[in-house]
Amino acid sequence: MTSEARNISHTVSEFILLGFPCRWEIQFLLFSIFFVTYILTLLGNMAIVCAVRWDRRLHTPMYILLANFSFLEICYVNSDVPNMLANFLSQTKTISFARCLLQLYFFFSLGTTECLFLSIMAYDRFLAICHPLHYPTVMTIKFCSSLVIFCWVCGFLWFLIPVILVTQLPFCGPNVIDDFLCDLGPLLALASACVPIPGTVLICGTMSSLLIFATFFYIIGSYTLVLRAVVQVPSVAGRKKAFSTCSSHLAVVLLFYGSVMMTYVSPGSGQAEGMQKFTTLFYSVLTPFFNPMIYSLRNKEMKDALKKVLGVS
């Protein structure tokens, strides 16, 4: 970085998150809708965590992974939604430089952890359906716990370098982010308005693409083998149960990766104005909202456990 860039790197002390600019009445309506969605997301995912914790029948690797995934979704929505809700009611809509970078780190780290968890869950289903005789000896509780720790640790280490690089970028004056959170693309666009940053854009884009495509193709490959094995199951009941479990997992994968790929494969590439915030909104707010319904409605054991937790006969 040039000396001139270093001199202007700390000019910006705060950013303005435009969010969804519209009349006050619409802002309040959006606040109400997203607040209800946020509460329902927390309750739905907390219900799954509690169901797995309290029902001993669910103390199996598949449900342990699902409980951790639901806890991850709780953390994920808390990394961006509370600030978005506060901005709906704020006149200034500002966020400090430090808070912005902290949000960027946690948002991306949790998103990376989600990619890893979806991959591990695909591996679990692959073992259970394609190699059922080896499953109990391979996917032990101890091994499952190791995979969970791996997801959390690697998730928070993967984007450490890109975030450190972003902290060194020159933000020389423009500080308006046309989004509801401190996202990577808008921040790179603001910095590139000051000085060219091809190296940082390349590193961030490469790490995003590597993570997204590696995990996505691994998941699709795993479920291709799983579905091929399911078709060969002689029992209609067994085939239906296996397909039900896999279809719910695949639905979550497609919801998450479909919107993520539109946003992060090429950060800072000048996506259609206003589009990035909507794709980000979809996978960061709506996907965690739908996940509990997708996983519970197609799973009899989970439905029974949730009824027990909620006291419904």
C-alpha positions as CSV (number, residue, x, y, z in Angstrom):
1,M,0.0,0.0,0.0
2,T,1.4,3.4,-0.9
3,S,2.2,6.1,1.7
4,E,-0.7,8.2,0.4
5,A,-3.1,5.3,0.9
6,R,-1.9,4.8,4.5
7,N,-2.4,8.5,5.2
8,I,-6.1,8.4,4.1
9,S,-6.9,4.9,5.5
10,H,-8.4,6.2,8.7
11,T,-10.3,9.2,7.4
12,V,-13.7,7.3,7.7
13,S,-14.7,6.8,11.4
14,E,-18.2,5.5,10.6
15,F,-20.3,4.2,7.8
16,I,-23.9,4.9,6.9
17,L,-26.0,1.8,6.2
18,L,-28.8,2.8,3.8
19,G,-30.8,-0.3,4.4
20,F,-34.1,0.0,2.6
21,P,-34.7,3.7,2.0
22,C,-38.5,4.5,1.8
23,R,-41.2,6.5,3.6
24,W,-41.4,6.2,7.4
25,E,-44.7,4.3,7.3
26,I,-43.0,1.6,5.0
27,Q,-39.9,1.6,7.3
28,F,-42.1,0.8,10.3
29,L,-44.0,-1.9,8.4
30,L,-40.7,-3.5,7.3
31,F,-39.5,-3.2,10.9
32,S,-42.6,-5.1,12.1
33,I,-42.3,-7.8,9.5
34,F,-38.6,-8.5,10.1
35,F,-39.0,-8.3,13.9
36,V,-41.7,-11.0,13.8
37,T,-39.5,-13.0,11.4
38,Y,-36.5,-12.6,13.8
39,I,-38.5,-13.7,16.9
40,L,-39.9,-16.7,15.0
41,T,-36.5,-17.7,13.7
42,L,-35.1,-17.6,17.3
43,L,-38.0,-19.6,18.7
44,G,-37.9,-22.2,15.9
45,N,-34.2,-22.9,16.1
46,M,-34.2,-22.8,19.9
47,A,-37.0,-25.4,19.8
48,I,-34.9,-27.8,17.8
49,V,-31.9,-27.3,20.1
50,C,-34.1,-28.0,23.1
51,A,-35.7,-31.0,21.5
52,V,-32.4,-32.6,20.8
53,R,-31.1,-31.7,24.2
54,W,-34.0,-33.1,26.2
55,D,-35.1,-36.1,24.1
56,R,-32.7,-39.0,24.5
57,R,-33.9,-40.6,21.3
58,L,-32.4,-37.8,19.4
59,H,-28.9,-38.2,20.9
60,T,-27.5,-39.5,17.6
61,P,-25.0,-37.9,15.3
62,M,-27.6,-36.6,12.7
63,Y,-29.5,-34.8,15.4
64,I,-26.4,-33.5,17.2
65,L,-25.3,-31.9,13.9
66,L,-28.8,-30.5,13.4
67,A,-28.9,-29.0,16.9
68,N,-25.5,-27.4,16.3
69,F,-26.7,-26.1,13.0
70,S,-29.8,-24.6,14.6
71,F,-27.6,-22.9,17.3
72,L,-25.5,-21.6,14.4
73,E,-28.6,-20.1,12.8
74,I,-29.4,-18.3,16.0
75,C,-25.9,-16.8,16.1
76,Y,-26.1,-16.0,12.4
77,V,-29.3,-13.9,12.6
78,N,-28.0,-12.2,15.6
79,S,-24.9,-11.0,13.7
80,D,-27.0,-8.8,11.4
81,V,-30.7,-8.6,12.2
82,P,-30.7,-6.6,15.5
83,N,-28.6,-3.9,13.8
84,M,-30.9,-3.9,10.8
85,L,-34.0,-3.5,13.1
86,A,-32.4,-0.7,14.9
87,N,-31.6,1.1,11.6
88,F,-35.2,1.0,10.6
89,L,-36.0,3.2,13.6
90,S,-32.9,5.3,13.4
91,Q,-32.5,8.7,11.7
92,T,-28.7,8.6,11.2
93,K,-28.3,4.8,10.4
94,T,-24.6,5.0,11.2
95,I,-22.3,2.3,12.4
96,S,-18.7,2.9,13.7
97,F,-15.7,1.7,11.7
98,A,-14.8,-0.9,14.4
99,R,-18.3,-2.2,14.8
100,C,-18.6,-2.5,11.0
101,L,-15.5,-4.6,10.7
102,L,-16.5,-6.7,13.7
103,Q,-19.9,-7.4,12.1
104,L,-18.1,-8.3,8.8
105,Y,-15.9,-10.8,10.6
106,F,-18.7,-12.5,12.6
107,F,-21.1,-12.5,9.7
108,F,-18.6,-14.1,7.3
109,S,-17.2,-16.5,9.9
110,L,-20.7,-17.8,10.8
111,G,-21.5,-18.1,7.0
112,T,-18.3,-20.1,6.5
113,T,-19.3,-22.3,9.5
114,E,-22.7,-22.9,7.9
115,C,-21.0,-24.1,4.6
116,L,-18.9,-26.5,6.6
117,F,-21.9,-27.8,8.7
118,L,-23.9,-28.4,5.5
119,S,-21.0,-30.4,4.1
120,I,-20.6,-32.5,7.3
121,M,-24.4,-33.1,7.4
122,A,-24.2,-34.4,3.8
123,Y,-21.3,-36.7,4.8
124,D,-23.4,-38.0,7.7
125,R,-26.3,-38.9,5.4
126,F,-23.9,-40.4,2.8
127,L,-22.4,-42.7,5.5
128,A,-25.8,-43.6,6.9
129,I,-27.5,-44.5,3.6
130,C,-24.6,-45.7,1.4
131,H,-22.6,-47.5,4.1
132,P,-25.2,-48.4,6.8
133,L,-23.2,-51.3,8.2
134,H,-20.1,-49.1,8.8
135,Y,-22.0,-46.1,10.0
136,P,-22.2,-47.0,13.8
137,T,-18.5,-47.6,14.0
138,V,-17.4,-44.6,11.9
139,M,-19.9,-41.9,13.0
140,T,-19.4,-42.3,16.7
141,I,-20.5,-39.5,19.1
142,K,-16.8,-38.8,19.7
143,F,-16.1,-38.5,16.0
144,C,-19.2,-36.4,15.5
145,S,-18.1,-34.0,18.3
146,S,-14.7,-33.7,16.6
147,L,-16.4,-32.7,13.3
148,V,-18.5,-30.1,15.1
149,I,-15.4,-28.6,16.7
150,F,-13.7,-28.6,13.3
151,C,-16.6,-26.7,11.7
152,W,-16.6,-24.0,14.4
153,V,-12.8,-23.5,14.5
154,C,-12.2,-23.5,10.8
155,G,-15.3,-21.4,10.2
156,F,-13.8,-18.6,12.4
157,L,-10.3,-19.0,10.9
158,W,-11.1,-19.1,7.2
159,F,-12.0,-15.4,6.7
160,L,-9.5,-14.0,9.2
161,I,-7.0,-13.0,6.5
162,P,-9.6,-11.3,4.2
163,V,-11.0,-9.3,7.2
164,I,-7.5,-8.3,8.2
165,L,-6.9,-7.1,4.7
166,V,-10.1,-5.1,4.7
167,T,-9.0,-3.3,7.9
168,Q,-5.9,-2.1,6.0
169,L,-7.8,-0.7,3.1
170,P,-8.0,3.1,2.5
171,F,-11.4,4.5,3.2
172,C,-10.9,8.1,2.1
173,G,-14.3,9.7,2.3
174,P,-17.3,7.9,0.7
175,N,-18.9,6.1,3.6
176,V,-22.4,5.2,2.4
177,I,-23.1,1.5,2.1
178,D,-26.2,0.6,0.1
179,D,-27.0,-2.4,2.2
180,F,-28.4,-3.3,5.7
181,L,-25.1,-4.7,7.0
182,C,-21.3,-4.3,6.5
183,D,-20.9,-6.6,3.6
184,L,-17.7,-7.4,1.8
185,G,-18.7,-6.2,-1.7
186,P,-19.8,-2.7,-0.7
187,L,-16.8,-2.2,1.5
188,L,-14.4,-3.2,-1.3
189,A,-16.3,-0.9,-3.6
190,L,-15.8,2.0,-1.2
191,A,-12.1,1.3,-0.8
192,S,-11.6,0.9,-4.6
193,A,-13.1,4.4,-5.1
194,C,-10.0,5.7,-3.2
195,V,-7.2,3.6,-4.7
196,P,-7.0,0.5,-6.9
197,I,-7.1,-2.7,-4.7
198,P,-6.9,-5.6,-7.2
199,G,-4.9,-7.8,-4.9
200,T,-7.4,-7.6,-2.0
201,V,-10.4,-8.1,-4.4
202,L,-8.6,-11.2,-5.9
203,I,-7.8,-12.7,-2.5
204,C,-11.3,-12.2,-1.1
205,G,-12.9,-13.4,-4.3
206,T,-10.7,-16.5,-4.5
207,M,-11.3,-17.5,-0.8
208,S,-15.0,-16.9,-1.2
209,S,-15.2,-18.9,-4.4
210,L,-13.0,-21.7,-3.1
211,L,-15.1,-22.2,0.0
212,I,-18.5,-21.9,-1.8
213,F,-17.7,-24.2,-4.8
214,A,-15.7,-26.8,-2.8
215,T,-18.4,-27.3,-0.2
216,F,-21.3,-27.0,-2.8
217,F,-19.9,-29.6,-5.2
218,Y,-19.0,-31.9,-2.3
219,I,-22.6,-31.7,-1.0
220,I,-24.1,-32.2,-4.5
221,G,-21.8,-35.2,-5.1
222,S,-22.6,-36.7,-1.7
223,Y,-26.4,-36.4,-2.3
224,T,-26.1,-37.8,-5.8
225,L,-24.6,-41.0,-4.4
226,V,-27.2,-40.9,-1.6
227,L,-30.2,-40.6,-4.0
228,R,-28.7,-43.3,-6.2
229,A,-28.6,-45.6,-3.1
230,V,-32.1,-44.6,-2.0
231,V,-33.6,-45.6,-5.4
232,Q,-32.1,-49.1,-4.9
233,V,-33.7,-49.6,-1.4
234,P,-36.2,-52.5,-1.7
235,S,-38.5,-51.3,1.0
236,V,-40.9,-48.6,0.0
237,A,-41.1,-47.3,3.6
238,G,-37.4,-47.2,3.9
239,R,-37.0,-45.5,0.6
240,K,-39.6,-42.9,1.6
241,K,-37.9,-42.2,5.0
242,A,-34.5,-41.8,3.4
243,F,-35.7,-39.6,0.6
244,S,-37.7,-37.4,3.1
245,T,-34.6,-36.8,5.2
246,C,-32.3,-36.1,2.2
247,S,-34.9,-33.8,0.5
248,S,-35.1,-31.6,3.5
249,H,-31.3,-31.3,3.6
250,L,-31.1,-30.6,-0.1
251,A,-33.8,-27.9,0.2
252,V,-31.7,-26.0,2.8
253,V,-28.6,-26.4,0.7
254,L,-30.3,-25.0,-2.4
255,L,-31.9,-22.1,-0.5
256,F,-28.6,-21.1,1.1
257,Y,-26.1,-21.7,-1.8
258,G,-28.4,-20.3,-4.5
259,S,-28.4,-16.8,-3.0
260,V,-24.8,-17.0,-1.6
261,M,-23.4,-17.7,-5.1
262,M,-25.1,-14.7,-6.5
263,T,-23.5,-12.5,-3.9
264,Y,-19.9,-13.7,-3.1
265,V,-18.4,-15.5,-6.0
266,S,-17.1,-12.1,-7.3
267,P,-17.3,-9.5,-4.4
268,G,-16.9,-5.9,-5.6
269,S,-17.7,-6.8,-9.2
270,G,-20.5,-4.3,-9.4
271,Q,-23.6,-6.4,-9.0
272,A,-26.9,-4.8,-10.2
273,E,-27.6,-1.8,-7.9
274,G,-29.9,-2.8,-5.0
275,M,-29.8,-6.5,-5.9
276,Q,-27.0,-7.6,-3.5
277,K,-29.0,-6.5,-0.4
278,F,-31.9,-8.6,-1.4
279,T,-29.8,-11.8,-2.1
280,T,-28.1,-11.2,1.2
281,L,-31.4,-10.7,2.9
282,F,-32.6,-14.0,1.6
283,Y,-29.8,-16.2,2.9
284,S,-29.1,-14.3,6.1
285,V,-32.6,-13.7,7.3
286,L,-35.1,-15.8,5.4
287,T,-33.1,-19.1,5.1
288,P,-32.6,-19.4,9.0
289,F,-36.4,-18.7,9.3
290,F,-37.4,-21.5,6.9
291,N,-34.8,-24.1,8.2
292,P,-36.7,-25.2,11.3
293,M,-39.9,-25.7,9.3
294,I,-38.0,-27.6,6.6
295,Y,-36.3,-29.9,9.0
296,S,-39.2,-30.5,11.4
297,L,-42.1,-30.9,9.0
298,R,-40.5,-33.7,7.1
299,N,-39.1,-35.6,10.1
300,K,-41.4,-37.7,12.3
301,E,-38.9,-38.1,15.1
302,M,-38.3,-34.3,15.2
303,K,-42.0,-33.5,15.1
304,D,-42.6,-35.9,18.1
305,A,-39.8,-34.4,20.1
306,L,-41.0,-30.8,19.4
307,K,-44.5,-31.8,20.5
308,K,-43.0,-33.1,23.7
309,V,-40.9,-30.0,24.3
310,L,-44.0,-27.7,23.6
311,G,-46.3,-29.9,25.7
312,V,-48.5,-30.7,22.7
313,S,-50.2,-34.1,22.9
